[in-house]
Amino acid sequence: MLELMKNRRSIYGISKEQTASDEKIRELIEQTLLHVPSAFNSQSARVVVLLGEHHDKLWDFTTNILKEIVPEGNFGPTQEKMDSFKAGYGTILFFEDESVIRGMQEQFQAYQDNFPIWSQQSSGMHQYAIWTLLEAEGYGASLQHYNPLIDEKVKPEWDIPESWKLIAQMPFGKITAPAGEKQFKPLEERLKWFG
């Protein structure tokens, strides 16, 4: 597991070539949804997998939305980034079901302020687990956050329930270029140890 953690990086050079079957990807995501923890076992995480034309469509309309915001003269780097995501095999969308969170808040009112925080923590664990499992299968991935800009396009396009809040997007594909050098802050600044 430690080796997988070390190897998991943000990978932007990806292609549409498969390194694992769709069935394997589905199994990994299903097992993640079953076994990654959530506060009070609330299980509010939701995942949507976009492959093929669905994946391409996501990055096409994300590009079009960004064209309305980013000045035309500065759009070159944004276009390159969108093209790199679209070049991948698929995209995983991470959601949290806010109806589940509201239900937990009503049921456990003493902790109501914490449930949105705990929901985000669980979402992060789902993202990290899937990202690491994809790496183990030979896929590179990165985590993107074009929400809420794309929310109004995503929900009707893929029949997403209104209560699902988009948290992140993870384009993935076969690695075509390695991650850059990673800088580490000194552990002495990040860890305190007593005993």
N, C-alpha and C positions, 0 to 999 in steps of 0.2 A: 504494500500500500504506500509506503514511504517513497518508493521509486516512482509510482504513478503520480504522487503529489508533486515530486520534483519535475517530472516530465510535462505535467499539465501547464501549458502556457497560452497566452493570447496569440493565436495564429491567424494571420490575415491573408497569407498566400494559400488559397485552397482551390480545389477543382471539383468538377462534377463526377469524377471517378469514384466508384465505391471501393471501400476497404472492408466493409462488413455488410451482410445482407440486411434488407429492411426488416426481416423477421427478428434478427439479432438486435437491431436498434430498438424495435418495439419491446422486446423482452427486457432490455436494460431499463427502458423508461418505465415500463409497468412495474418492475421490481423496485425501482427507485420510489415510485409513488406508494408502493405498499410498505416500504421499510424505512424511509427517511422519517425521522421524528417530527412531531408537531406538538405544540403546547396543548395539554388536556386531550391529546389524540384528536384534535379538531379536524385534521386532514383537509385543510382549505386549499391546498395546492392543486392547480389545474394546468395541464400541458396540452398544447396543440402542436402537432408535427406537420410541417409543410414540405412536400417533396415535389420534384418535377415542376410542372407549370405553376403550381401553387406557390412554391418557393420563389420562382422568377417573378410572379405577380406581386408578391410582397415587396420585393426590392424595386420593381418598376414604379409602384405607386408611392413608395417612400421617396424615391428619387424625384418624382413629380411634385410631391408635397414640399420637399426641400428647395426645389427650383423657385417656388413662390416666396421663399423666405431668404435664401442666400443670394446676395447680389450676383448678377450674371458674370461680371468680371472676376469674381472670386470663386466661381462654382467648380473650377477644374479639380481641385483636391477632393471636393465632396463627391463629384462624379466618379473619380477614381476609387474612392472608398465604397460607393454603392456598387460599382462594377465588381470590386473584389468580393463583396458579400454575395452578389448574384452568381458569381463564378462557382460558388460552392454547390454541394450536393443537396443540401436542405437547410431548413431553419426550424428551430424549436422555439415556440412562444411559451413563456411562463406567465401564468395568471394566478391571482388569488381570488377565491370566491368570497366576496364581501358579505353575502347573505349568511355564510357559515360564521364569519367573524361576528356579525351582528347578533346571531343566535347565541354564540358563546358569551358575548357581552351581557345579554339579557339573562342568561342562565347563571352566570357567575359575576354579579354586579360589583363585588369587591375588587375584581381584577379587570374591570371593563376597559380602563385606559391602557392596559398592557396588551390586550389581544391584537390590536393592529401592529404593535412592535413585534410580538411573538410570531405573527403571520409573516412579516418580512424576514425574520430570522429563519423560519422554516423554508421560505422561498429560496433564500440564499443557499441553504443546505441542499435543496433539490437541484439548483443550478450547478453547484459545485460537484455534486455527485454525478450528475449526467455528463458534465464537462469532462470529468476525470475518466468516466467509463468510456466516453467516446475516444479519448486519447488512447486508452488501452486497446481499442479496436483499430487504431491507425488513422483516426480522423483528427484534424485540427479544428479548433473552434475559437470563437471570441464572444464576449458578452456585450450586447448593444442595448441602448436605451433611447429609442426614437418615440417612445410613448411620452406624453399623451398625443403627440402630433399625429400619429397614425391610427389612433383608437377608432375614430369614426369610420375609417375605411375597413379596418380589420374585422370589427364586430359583424357588420352585415355580410361581408364577403364570405366568412367562414361560419356563419350562424352561431356566433358566440353569445351566450346568455348575458343579459344586461348586468347581472351581478358580478360577472368576472372582470376583475381589474387587471389590465396588462402591466406586467412588471418589467420584463426584459425579453430580448430577442437574441437567439444564439445561432448564427449561421455556422455551418460546419461542412467540411469536405476533406478530400485527400490533401495532405500537406504538400504544397509545391514550393514553399520557402520557409526556412526555420524562423523561429522567434528571434528577436534581437537579444542582445546581452542584457541580463537582468541585474539591476543594482540592488544591493541589500543595505539597509540601514543597520548600524551596529546593534547586535543583540543586547548589549549592555543597556541600551536606551529603551528596549522593548520588553525586557523580562526582569522581574524581581523574583528572587528565590529565597525562601526562609525555611530553615530546618535542615 
